Amino acid sequence: MSVAGVATAGSFIQIDLSEAAPSAATILFVSTGRSALPVGSGCSVYLAAPQVLMPLATDPVGMSSLPIMLPATSALVGIPLYLQTLVAAPGGPLLGMFELSSGVELVIGQ
């Protein structure tokens, strides 16, 4: 996973996922807390108390993108956000059905 754009209040950012299973269902999770919980087979959950942000799908080459508008409010400035994607991948390393993306950390600026 990666983030394109500058995470400032009132701006657009784009969350990009690449090298995932092709044409797969995915769920993007977000949290304001960080974790590093190993869940086996080389996979780790990097979000503490994750919340579902958006269900998505990868394209035929395993990529997806999601533009997000960050609200223009000063109350968000300085808040860290952690993002990670769960990808449906038959035979994947997590429970033989899924794979997890790398985690992304961003802090909302002014």
N, C-alpha and C positions, 0 to 999 in steps of 0.2 A: 504494500500500500504506500501511497505517497499523497502529498497535498500540493496542489498548484495554487498560487496566489498568496497574498499576505492576509493572515487571520487578524483583521481589525474589525472593531464594531462598525457595522454598516457596510461591510464589503462582501463580495462573493469569493468563495474558495471552491476548489474542485477536488473531490476525493477520487483518486484513481487506483484501481486494482489491476494488476497484471500478473501473468504467469499462473493464473488459477485454472481450474478445470474448465474446458470449453463448454459453452451453452449450459451452464450450471446455475441453479438457484443459489442465491447468497442472501445473507442478512448482515447489514452493517450495524454494529453495536457502538454505543458511545457511553462514556462514564466520566465523571469528574475525579475519580480516584484511580490510582495505578496499582497493579498487582503484578505478580510474576509466578502464577500458579501452574506448575507442570501438570499436564493431564495425560501424559503417556505418549509413547511413540514419537518423541521429539517435539510434541506440541505443547504450547504454553498459553494460558489465558492471561492477557496483560491488563485486563480491566477489572477493577473492584466494583461490584454491584452494577454490572452492565445493564443498559437499557436499550431496547430495540430502537434504532433510528430509522431504518428503511430496508424493506426487502427489495432486492435487485436481481439481475441475472447477468451472467457474463456473455460475451459475444462468442462466435465460433472459434476465436483464438484465445479465449480465456481472459478477456479484458472487460472492465466496466468503469464508468465514470458517473459521478453524481455532483452536480453543482449545488452549493448550499449558500443561502444568503444569511449572513450573521446579522442579527437585529442591531439597529443603531441605538444602543443604549449603553451608557457608561457603567451600568451595573455589571456588565459582562467583562469589563476590562480586568485583566489579571487572572481570570479563571482558566485553569488548565483543562483541556479536553483530551481524552484518550479514545482512540478509535481502533477497532479491529473487526475483521470480517470472517464469518463462518461460511464456508463454501461446501455445498453438497458435492461429494466426489466419491462415487462408488469405488471401493477398494482403497480409499484414502487412509492416511495414517491415524486419524482420530476415529476410533470405534469401527474402522473399516468402511465408514460412510461419509466422512467429512475431512476437510482440511481447514486450518486456521491461517489467516494472513499474518504478516508481521504486524506489530502494533505501531500506531502513529501517535505522537504527543504534539499538541500545539497549545499555545497560550494566547488568548485573545488580547490584542493590543489596542491602543487608541487610534 
